[in-house]
Amino acid sequence: MPFKALQLSEPVLRGIQAAGYTDPTPIQLRAIPVVLGGGDLIGSAQTGTGKTAAFALPILSRLDKNTNRTRVLVLEPTRELAAQVETAFHDFARFTDIRTLAVFGGVGYGHQRAELRKGVDVIVATPGRLMDYIQDGSINLRDIQVLVLDEVDRMLDMGFLPVVKDIISRCPRERQTLFFSATVPPEIQAVASFALRNPTRVEIGANRSVNNSIKHALYPVAYDQKFDLLVALLEKTDFDSVLVFSRTKHGADKIARRLKSQNHSVAVLHANRSQNQRIEALAGFKSGKYEVMVATDIAARGIDVAGVSHVINYDVPENPEDYVHRIGRTGRAQAVGDAFTLVTPENADDIRDIQRFIGQKIPELRLEGFPYQPFGVARPPAPRGQQRQGQRQGQRGGNRAGPAAGGGGGRSGSRGSNPVGPDRDKQGGKVGFRFRGRRG
């Protein structure tokens, strides 16, 4: 079904065409009629499936023209997401006179205040900066017709529940409310119970599933060889652009410095970077100025950069949900992508948790020709709590805990290579291990 069959306004259809969109995604097909009809909605779908357009397109069609009154409020958990969603609204509304403004912290108040005084139809905001403007009278919500809570699960994870409830209470009771999220945990129901009225629920795919356009694999490696394997993967992989994830800000900076020393063009994105630095990093990565961006999980949710061909998890994510969000930065909008995760024996429990969460085993590969060192002899696993504590201390302090898993060999190969069986070094040490389900 083409977009024109969804009863969107003619100016918005022109904006869709100019933005290069062709056919609607499943979440758009099911959500757009509900939003156009004025009903409340809870929409969930795998990351990278077009949730922003699913609410932006019908909202813009309903607004029709500029009135200099704020009629739509979109809440986002991070400033990057707020800026990105504001850009999407602006692009889709390019053939209308509808005015959109992103409101977030990390930058001065001057420009935002000046734009607010001119009057805007759509505000895309982070909760903290929005409350600053509400409290000083620069923004009031009395004319809000549509309230959108985007990435709701992330907002709750970040502790925004009290301020979000405050913001909802300041909006008119007669309004349309839309929740969009990659996952819908039970905690969201507590917010939905007082924010929405008889919502339609639209779910596309399993909340825990990986987009089937993404090929993902584990690359077991000794801790001391992680960076060498990263460099080797970049050398032997035909990529367009690569997003590398680190667990920590310090780790991201270190990886970026070392990649630059290897003559890679690298951008860095994490919470300690200034807003101008973050904007420049994203813009440079999108334009192709930087071939690699090293980021913490601040970039895992909702950062939509077209053409990311590969995601590499330099560090295994701490939470299984973040694995899905991280690798979802590639294979977006039904494109094909690859995701590699560098794993050491210390990561065994995290990998088991991820595989249990997504309901599938992740293939293990070995890069052909890489001089793997032995992983060492596996120790008996420590009690669960002690094991996780030791792993996290090792991550933060740079010290490595003893291996938590050993066993059979990995499989070799990068893109297009053939898997092989277990292998050992010349001294008989194991150079592969598998992450099977937990015993007992």
C-alpha positions in Angstrom: 0.0 0.0 0.0 1.5 3.4 -1.0 1.5 6.4 1.4 -1.1 8.2 -0.7 -3.6 5.4 0.2 -3.3 6.4 3.9 -5.3 9.7 3.5 -2.3 11.9 4.4 -2.5 15.5 3.3 -1.1 16.5 0.0 1.7 18.8 1.4 2.8 15.9 3.7 2.8 13.5 0.8 5.1 15.8 -1.1 7.4 16.0 2.0 7.5 12.2 2.1 8.5 12.0 -1.5 11.2 14.7 -1.1 12.6 12.8 1.9 13.0 9.7 -0.3 10.4 7.5 1.4 8.6 5.0 -0.9 6.4 2.5 0.9 5.2 2.6 4.5 6.6 0.2 7.0 4.3 -2.1 9.0 4.3 0.2 12.1 3.4 3.1 9.8 0.6 1.2 8.0 -1.1 0.3 11.3 -0.4 3.4 13.3 -1.1 6.2 10.8 -4.9 5.5 10.4 -5.3 5.4 14.2 -3.5 8.7 14.7 -5.4 10.3 11.8 -8.6 9.2 13.4 -7.7 11.0 16.7 -7.5 7.9 18.9 -4.9 7.2 21.6 -2.2 4.7 20.8 0.5 2.5 22.3 2.9 1.6 19.4 5.8 -0.8 19.8 8.1 -2.2 17.1 11.6 -3.2 16.6 14.1 -0.4 16.5 14.7 1.0 13.0 11.2 0.3 11.7 10.1 3.9 11.3 8.3 4.8 14.5 9.0 8.6 14.1 7.3 8.8 10.8 4.4 6.7 12.2 3.4 9.6 14.4 4.9 12.6 12.6 3.2 12.1 9.3 -0.4 11.9 10.6 0.1 14.6 13.1 1.3 17.0 10.4 -1.6 16.1 8.2 -4.0 17.0 11.0 -2.3 20.3 11.8 -2.8 21.5 8.3 -1.3 25.0 8.7 0.6 27.3 11.1 -1.3 29.0 13.9 1.6 30.2 16.1 0.1 28.2 19.0 1.8 25.1 20.4 -0.6 22.3 19.6 1.7 19.3 19.6 4.2 18.2 22.3 6.7 15.4 21.7 8.7 14.2 24.7 12.1 12.5 24.1 14.6 11.1 26.6 17.7 12.6 25.2 18.7 15.8 23.3 20.0 13.8 20.4 16.6 12.2 19.9 14.9 15.5 20.3 17.1 17.1 17.7 16.6 14.2 15.3 12.8 14.0 15.7 12.6 17.8 15.2 14.5 17.4 12.0 12.1 14.7 10.8 9.1 16.9 11.5 10.8 19.7 9.6 11.6 17.6 6.6 8.1 16.1 6.4 6.6 19.6 6.8 8.8 21.3 4.2 5.8 22.1 2.0 3.8 23.6 4.8 4.2 26.6 7.0 4.1 24.5 10.2 6.8 25.6 12.7 8.7 23.1 14.8 11.2 23.7 17.6 13.5 21.3 19.5 13.9 22.2 23.2 16.7 20.5 25.2 19.5 21.2 27.5 23.2 21.4 26.9 22.9 24.6 25.0 22.0 28.2 25.9 18.5 29.4 26.3 18.7 32.4 23.9 17.9 30.9 20.6 15.1 28.7 22.0 13.5 31.6 23.8 13.6 33.7 20.6 11.9 31.0 18.6 9.3 30.4 21.3 8.4 34.1 21.3 7.7 33.8 17.5 5.3 31.0 18.1 5.7 27.3 17.1 3.2 24.6 16.3 5.2 21.6 17.5 7.6 21.4 20.4 10.0 18.4 20.6 11.5 18.5 24.1 13.4 16.7 26.8 11.6 16.7 30.1 14.1 18.8 32.1 14.5 21.8 29.7 10.8 21.7 29.0 10.0 22.1 32.7 12.5 25.1 32.9 10.4 26.9 30.3 7.1 25.9 31.9 8.2 27.2 35.3 9.4 30.6 33.9 6.3 31.0 31.8 7.9 30.7 28.4 5.8 27.7 27.5 2.3 26.8 28.5 0.5 23.6 27.5 -3.1 24.9 27.5 -3.5 24.4 23.7 -1.9 21.0 23.4 -4.0 18.7 21.2 -1.6 15.9 20.7 0.9 14.6 23.3 3.5 12.1 22.2 5.8 10.2 24.6 8.5 8.7 22.4 10.9 6.0 23.7 8.8 5.7 26.8 10.8 2.8 28.2 14.0 4.8 28.0 12.5 7.7 29.8 11.4 5.5 32.6 14.9 3.9 32.7 16.4 7.4 33.1 14.2 8.3 36.0 11.9 10.7 34.3 8.6 9.3 35.6 7.8 12.0 38.1 8.5 14.9 35.8 6.7 13.1 32.9 3.6 12.7 35.1 3.8 16.4 36.0 4.0 17.4 32.3 1.0 15.1 31.5 -1.1 16.7 34.3 -0.5 20.2 32.8 -1.9 19.2 29.4 -5.6 19.5 28.6 -7.7 16.5 29.5 -9.2 16.5 26.0 -6.3 15.6 23.9 -4.8 12.7 21.9 -2.0 10.8 23.6 0.5 8.5 21.8 3.0 6.3 23.4 5.8 4.9 21.1 8.6 2.6 22.3 10.8 -0.2 21.1 9.7 -2.3 24.2 6.7 -2.0 26.4 7.6 -3.3 29.9 5.0 -3.5 32.6 6.1 -0.2 34.2 4.7 1.6 31.2 1.2 0.4 32.1 1.3 2.5 35.2 1.8 5.7 33.1 -0.6 4.6 30.4 -3.4 4.0 32.9 -3.8 7.7 33.7 -2.4 9.2 30.5 -4.4 7.4 27.8 -8.0 6.7 27.1 -9.0 3.4 25.5 -5.7 3.2 23.5 -5.3 1.1 20.4 -2.3 -1.2 20.8 -0.1 -1.7 17.8 2.7 -4.2 18.1 5.0 -5.1 15.2 7.3 -8.1 15.7 8.4 -9.4 19.1 9.6 -6.9 21.6 12.7 -8.8 22.2 13.5 -9.8 18.6 16.3 -8.7 16.4 15.4 -7.2 13.1 15.7 -10.0 10.6 17.6 -7.8 8.1 20.5 -7.8 10.5 23.2 -10.5 10.4 24.8 -10.6 13.9 27.7 -12.7 15.3 30.0 -13.1 18.2 33.8 -12.9 17.8 35.4 -14.6 20.8 38.9 -13.1 21.6 41.3 -12.8 24.5 40.9 -9.5 26.3 44.4 -8.3 25.4 43.6 -8.7 21.7 40.2 -6.9 21.5 41.6 -3.8 19.9 43.8 -5.7 17.5 40.7 -7.7 16.4 38.7 -4.5 16.0 41.3 -3.1 13.7 41.6 -6.4 11.8 37.8 -6.5 11.3 37.8 -3.0 10.0 40.6 -3.8 7.6 38.9 -7.0 6.2 35.3 -5.8 6.1 33.7 -3.9 3.2 31.8 -1.3 5.2 30.2 2.1 4.4 30.1 3.4 8.0 30.7 1.7 11.3 29.2 2.4 14.7 31.4 1.1 17.6 29.9 0.8 21.1 31.8 1.1 24.3 30.4 0.6 27.8 32.1 3.7 29.2 32.9 7.3 28.2 36.6 6.8 29.0 36.7 3.6 26.9 35.1 5.4 24.0 37.7 8.1 24.1 40.5 5.6 24.3 39.2 3.5 21.4 38.7 6.6 19.3 42.3 7.8 19.9 43.7 4.4 19.0 41.6 4.2 15.8 42.8 7.7 14.8 46.4 6.5 15.2 45.5 3.8 12.7 44.4 6.5 10.2 40.7 6.0 10.6 38.4 9.1 10.5 36.6 8.9 13.8 33.8 10.7 15.6 33.0 10.3 19.3 29.6 10.5 21.0 29.0 10.3 24.7 27.5 12.4 27.6 30.7 14.2 28.4 30.9 15.8 25.0 29.5 19.3 24.7 26.3 19.7 22.7 28.2 21.4 19.8 30.6 18.5 19.8 27.8 15.9 19.7 26.0 17.8 16.9 29.2 18.0 14.9 29.9 14.3 15.5 26.5 13.2 14.3 26.5 15.5 11.3 30.0 14.4 10.3 29.1 10.8 10.6 25.9 11.2 8.6 27.7 13.1 5.9 30.5 10.6 5.6 33.2 12.9 7.0 33.8 10.3 9.7 33.8 6.6 8.7 33.6 5.4 12.3 31.7 6.7 15.3 32.6 5.4 18.7 29.7 5.9 21.2 28.3 4.8 24.5 24.7 3.7 24.8 23.5 7.3 24.5 23.5 6.4 20.8 21.8 3.0 21.1 18.2 4.2 21.0 16.7 6.2 18.3 19.7 7.7 16.6 18.8 7.3 13.0 21.8 7.5 10.7 21.1 6.2 7.2 23.7 3.9 5.7 25.3 2.5 8.9 26.4 -0.8 7.4 28.0 -2.3 10.5 27.7 -2.1 14.3 30.6 -3.4 16.4 30.1 -4.0 20.1 33.6 -3.5 21.4 32.2 -4.1 24.9 29.2 -6.4 25.5 26.3 -4.3 26.7 25.4 -4.7 30.4 21.6 -5.1 29.7 20.2 -7.5 27.1 17.7 -4.9 25.9 20.7 -2.7 24.9 22.0 -5.4 22.6 18.8 -5.2 20.5 18.9 -1.4 20.5 22.6 -1.2 19.7 22.6 -3.6 16.7 19.4 -2.0 15.5 21.4 1.1 14.5 22.2 -0.9 11.3 19.7 -2.7 9.0 17.3 0.3 9.4 14.2 0.8 7.3 14.5 -2.7 5.9 18.1 -2.2 4.8 20.7 -5.0 5.3 23.3 -4.6 8.0 25.9 -6.6 10.0 26.6 -6.5 13.7 29.7 -8.0 15.4 30.3 -8.4 19.1 33.8 -8.9 20.6 33.5 -11.2 23.5 36.0 -12.5 26.1 35.4 -15.4 28.5 34.5 -12.8 31.2 31.4 -12.0 29.1 29.9 -15.5 29.2 27.0 -14.7 31.5 26.1 -11.5 29.7 26.0 -13.4 26.4 23.8 -16.1 27.8 21.4 -13.5 29.1 21.3 -11.8 25.7 20.6 -15.1 23.9 17.9 -15.9 26.4 16.4 -12.5 26.0 16.3 -12.6 22.2 15.3 -16.3 22.1 18.1 -17.4 19.8 21.7 -18.5 19.8 24.1 -15.9 18.2 26.6 -17.5 15.8 30.3 -17.6 16.8 32.8 -16.7 14.2 36.6 -16.4 13.9 38.3 -14.0 11.6 40.4 -15.9 9.2 44.1 -15.2 9.4 44.0 -13.4 12.7 46.7 -14.6 15.1 44.5 -15.6 18.1 46.1 -16.1 21.5 44.8 -18.8 23.8 42.0 -17.7 26.2 43.4 -19.8 29.0 41.9 -22.5 31.2 38.3 -21.9 32.4 37.8 -21.6 36.1 34.7 -22.9 37.9 32.0 -20.2 37.7 31.6 -18.0 40.8 28.2 -17.5 42.4 26.0 -15.3 40.2 26.2 -12.1 42.3 29.9 -12.3 42.9 30.6 -13.1 39.2 28.7 -10.1 37.9 30.2 -7.8 40.6 33.7 -8.9 39.6 33.0 -8.4 35.9 31.8 -4.9 36.4 34.7 -4.0 38.6 37.0 -5.3 35.9 35.3 -3.2 33.3 35.6 0.0 35.4 39.0 -0.5 36.7 40.6 -2.1 33.6 41.5 -5.3 35.5 40.3 -8.6 34.1 38.4 -11.2 36.1 39.2 -14.9 35.4 37.4 -16.6 32.5 33.9 -17.6 33.2 33.5 -20.0 30.3 35.7 -22.3 28.2 35.0 -25.3 26.1 34.5 -25.9 22.4 36.0 -23.9 19.6 34.5 -21.0 17.7 33.8 -20.7 14.1 35.9 -18.7 11.7 35.3 -16.2 9.1 34.2 -12.7 8.3 31.7 -11.8 5.7 31.4 -14.7 3.2 33.9 -16.9 5.0 33.2 -20.5 5.9 33.0 -21.7 9.5 35.4 -24.3 10.9 35.5 -26.5 13.9 37.3 -26.1 17.2 40.9 -25.0 17.2 43.8 -24.9 19.5 47.2 -23.1 19.5 50.5 -24.9 19.2 50.6 -25.5 23.0 47.2 -27.0 23.0 45.4 -24.0 24.6 41.9 -23.3 23.5 41.3 -20.4 21.2 37.5 -20.7 21.0 34.6 -21.0 23.4 30.9 -21.3 23.2 28.1 -19.5 25.1 25.6 -22.2 25.8 22.6 -21.8 27.9 23.1 -21.9 31.6 23.1 -25.3 33.3 20.7 -26.1 36.0 
